[in-house]
Amino acid sequence: MLTLFTYNWQVRNEWFKWCRSVPSEELKRQRTGGMGNILRTLAHIIDVECSWIRAIQGKPDVGIDLDAYNTIEKVEELSGRYHSEILDYLNSHSIDGKEEMIQPSWMEGTYQKGRILRHLIAHEIHHIGQLSIWSREMGIEPVSASLLNRDL
């Protein structure tokens, strides 16, 4: 499972690089789908990942304000701020106990830890697909989603 998280992080970092070559207005332009624009969608991916990992750890949610991340530099900083915490957790805890039930503070119901981790992987891939569509609508080549030629 760590391989797929690593894949997502590599692709995310490539999108950050891609964003630095696109005018800021395009990153903030209102679009159909996702969280409405490129920057909010990237911040949302990070927010969801962080929130669920913290829920698994029994830590409080950080409640990220997506509107505060209105530049690619701010979104990259957000990703970096929580990346080591998430990586440390994934490296130090086996995926054993995947049947353990987790109660997130922001919603009702409990969810299996293993299912949450798989959701996080799928969630990011889903939104990366949206970014790829928006990229093509702008006439710009999107980041490659191929897992085959990556050093994972």
C-alpha positions as CSV (number, residue, x, y, z in Angstrom):
1,M,0.0,0.0,0.0
2,L,2.9,2.3,0.7
3,T,3.9,2.0,-3.0
4,L,0.6,3.5,-4.1
5,F,0.9,6.4,-1.5
6,T,4.4,7.0,-2.9
7,Y,3.0,7.0,-6.4
8,N,0.4,9.5,-5.5
9,W,3.0,11.8,-3.8
10,Q,5.3,11.6,-6.9
11,V,2.4,12.5,-9.2
12,R,1.3,15.3,-6.8
13,N,4.8,16.8,-6.8
14,E,4.8,16.7,-10.6
15,W,1.5,18.6,-10.6
16,F,3.0,21.2,-8.3
17,K,5.8,21.6,-10.9
18,W,3.2,21.7,-13.7
19,C,1.3,24.5,-11.8
20,R,4.4,26.7,-11.5
21,S,4.4,26.9,-15.3
22,V,0.7,27.9,-15.5
23,P,-0.6,31.5,-15.0
24,S,-2.1,32.0,-11.5
25,E,-5.4,33.0,-13.0
26,E,-5.7,29.6,-14.6
27,L,-5.0,27.8,-11.3
28,K,-7.8,29.8,-9.6
29,R,-10.3,29.8,-12.6
30,Q,-13.7,28.4,-11.6
31,R,-14.2,24.9,-13.3
32,T,-16.7,22.2,-13.3
33,G,-16.0,19.3,-10.9
34,G,-13.4,18.8,-8.2
35,M,-13.3,21.5,-5.7
36,G,-14.0,24.2,-8.3
37,N,-10.4,25.1,-9.2
38,I,-7.0,23.6,-9.5
39,L,-5.5,25.0,-6.3
40,R,-8.5,24.2,-4.1
41,T,-8.6,20.6,-5.5
42,L,-4.9,20.1,-4.7
43,A,-5.4,21.5,-1.2
44,H,-8.5,19.3,-0.8
45,I,-6.5,16.2,-1.7
46,I,-4.0,17.1,1.1
47,D,-6.7,17.9,3.6
48,V,-8.5,14.6,3.1
49,E,-5.3,12.6,3.3
50,C,-4.2,14.4,6.5
51,S,-7.7,14.3,8.1
52,W,-8.1,10.5,7.6
53,I,-4.6,9.6,8.7
54,R,-5.0,11.8,11.9
55,A,-8.4,10.1,12.5
56,I,-6.7,6.7,12.3
57,Q,-4.1,7.9,14.8
58,G,-6.8,9.2,17.1
59,K,-5.5,12.8,16.6
60,P,-7.8,15.8,16.1
61,D,-8.6,17.0,12.6
62,V,-6.7,20.1,11.6
63,G,-9.6,21.7,9.6
64,I,-7.8,23.1,6.6
65,D,-9.4,26.2,5.0
66,L,-9.1,25.5,1.3
67,D,-9.5,29.2,0.4
68,A,-6.3,30.1,2.3
69,Y,-4.3,28.1,-0.2
70,N,-4.6,30.5,-3.2
71,T,-1.1,30.1,-4.6
72,I,0.8,27.0,-5.6
73,E,3.5,27.9,-3.1
74,K,1.0,27.8,-0.3
75,V,-0.4,24.4,-1.5
76,E,3.1,22.9,-1.7
77,E,3.9,24.2,1.8
78,L,0.7,22.6,3.0
79,S,1.7,19.3,1.4
80,G,5.2,19.4,2.9
81,R,3.9,20.3,6.4
82,Y,1.9,17.1,6.7
83,H,3.8,14.7,4.4
84,S,6.4,13.6,7.0
85,E,3.7,13.0,9.6
86,I,1.8,10.8,7.2
87,L,4.9,9.0,5.9
88,D,6.2,8.4,9.5
89,Y,2.8,6.9,10.3
90,L,2.7,4.6,7.2
91,N,6.3,3.5,7.8
92,S,6.0,2.8,11.5
93,H,2.6,1.1,11.5
94,S,1.9,-2.1,9.7
95,I,-1.3,-2.3,7.9
96,D,-2.2,-5.1,10.4
97,G,-5.3,-4.2,12.2
98,K,-6.9,-3.2,8.9
99,E,-10.2,-4.3,10.3
100,E,-9.9,-1.8,13.2
101,M,-12.9,0.5,13.2
102,I,-12.2,4.3,13.0
103,Q,-14.7,7.0,14.0
104,P,-13.8,10.3,12.2
105,S,-14.7,13.4,14.2
106,W,-16.3,15.2,11.2
107,M,-18.9,12.6,10.3
108,E,-21.1,9.9,11.6
109,G,-20.3,6.2,11.3
110,T,-17.2,4.1,11.6
111,Y,-14.9,2.8,8.9
112,Q,-12.3,0.0,8.7
113,K,-8.8,1.3,8.7
114,G,-7.8,-0.7,5.7
115,R,-10.8,0.6,3.7
116,I,-9.9,4.2,4.7
117,L,-6.3,3.7,3.4
118,R,-7.5,2.3,0.1
119,H,-10.0,5.2,-0.1
120,L,-7.2,7.7,0.3
121,I,-5.3,6.2,-2.6
122,A,-8.4,6.1,-4.9
123,H,-9.5,9.6,-3.8
124,E,-6.2,11.2,-4.9
125,I,-6.2,9.3,-8.2
126,H,-9.7,10.4,-8.9
127,H,-8.9,14.1,-8.4
128,I,-5.7,13.8,-10.4
129,G,-7.9,12.6,-13.3
130,Q,-9.9,15.8,-12.9
131,L,-6.7,17.9,-13.1
132,S,-5.7,16.0,-16.3
133,I,-9.0,16.9,-17.9
134,W,-8.7,20.6,-16.9
135,S,-5.1,20.5,-18.3
136,R,-6.3,19.2,-21.6
137,E,-9.1,21.8,-21.7
138,M,-6.3,24.5,-21.4
139,G,-4.4,22.8,-24.2
140,I,-1.5,21.8,-21.9
141,E,-0.1,18.3,-21.6
142,P,-1.0,16.8,-18.2
143,V,1.3,15.1,-15.8
144,S,1.7,11.4,-16.7
145,A,-0.4,9.1,-14.5
146,S,1.6,6.0,-15.6
147,L,2.8,3.9,-12.7
148,L,5.0,1.7,-15.0
149,N,8.1,3.8,-15.4
150,R,8.3,5.3,-11.9
151,D,10.9,4.5,-9.2
152,L,8.7,3.3,-6.4
